[in-house]
Amino acid sequence: MTNKELLYVEDALGHEKFMKSCSAKTSSQLQDPVLSGYMLELEKTHQELYDKFLNLL
């Protein structure tokens, strides 16, 4: 893996970690169960994407 590719993967990992934490925080603050459930799904999606990027290393 080139240095440029490694930097891209590291950047993507940071973005996915941030999006997962934002989704979790928002889900816990929402009172609407439908929206809260959607945010939990987004949290799961971002965790899966994080894991996929991590497996590239």
C-alpha positions as CSV (number, residue, x, y, z in Angstrom):
1,M,0.0,0.0,0.0
2,T,1.4,3.4,-1.0
3,N,1.8,6.2,1.5
4,K,-1.1,8.1,-0.2
5,E,-3.4,5.1,0.0
6,L,-2.5,4.7,3.7
7,L,-3.3,8.3,4.4
8,Y,-6.7,7.9,2.6
9,V,-7.6,4.8,4.7
10,E,-6.5,6.6,7.9
11,D,-8.7,9.6,7.0
12,A,-11.6,7.3,6.2
13,L,-11.3,5.5,9.5
14,G,-11.4,8.9,11.3
15,H,-14.5,9.9,9.4
16,E,-16.3,6.7,10.1
17,K,-15.4,6.8,13.8
18,F,-16.8,10.3,14.0
19,M,-20.0,9.5,12.1
20,K,-20.6,6.5,14.4
21,S,-20.2,8.5,17.5
22,C,-22.5,11.3,16.1
23,S,-25.1,8.7,15.2
24,A,-25.0,7.1,18.7
25,K,-25.2,10.5,20.5
26,T,-28.1,11.7,18.3
27,S,-30.0,8.4,18.8
28,S,-29.8,8.7,22.5
29,Q,-31.1,12.3,22.4
30,L,-34.1,11.7,20.1
31,Q,-37.5,11.1,21.6
32,D,-39.1,9.8,18.3
33,P,-38.6,6.0,18.3
34,V,-38.6,5.8,14.5
35,L,-35.9,8.4,14.1
36,S,-33.9,7.0,17.0
37,G,-34.1,3.5,15.4
38,Y,-32.9,5.0,12.1
39,M,-30.0,6.6,13.8
40,L,-29.1,3.2,15.4
41,E,-29.1,1.7,12.0
42,L,-26.7,4.4,10.8
43,E,-24.5,3.8,13.7
44,K,-24.3,0.1,12.8
45,T,-23.6,1.0,9.1
46,H,-20.8,3.3,10.1
47,Q,-19.3,0.6,12.4
48,E,-19.4,-1.9,9.5
49,L,-17.7,0.6,7.2
50,Y,-15.1,1.3,9.9
51,D,-14.4,-2.4,10.2
52,K,-14.0,-2.8,6.4
53,F,-11.5,0.1,6.2
54,L,-9.6,-1.4,9.2
55,N,-9.3,-4.7,7.4
56,L,-7.5,-3.0,4.6
57,L,-4.6,-2.4,6.9
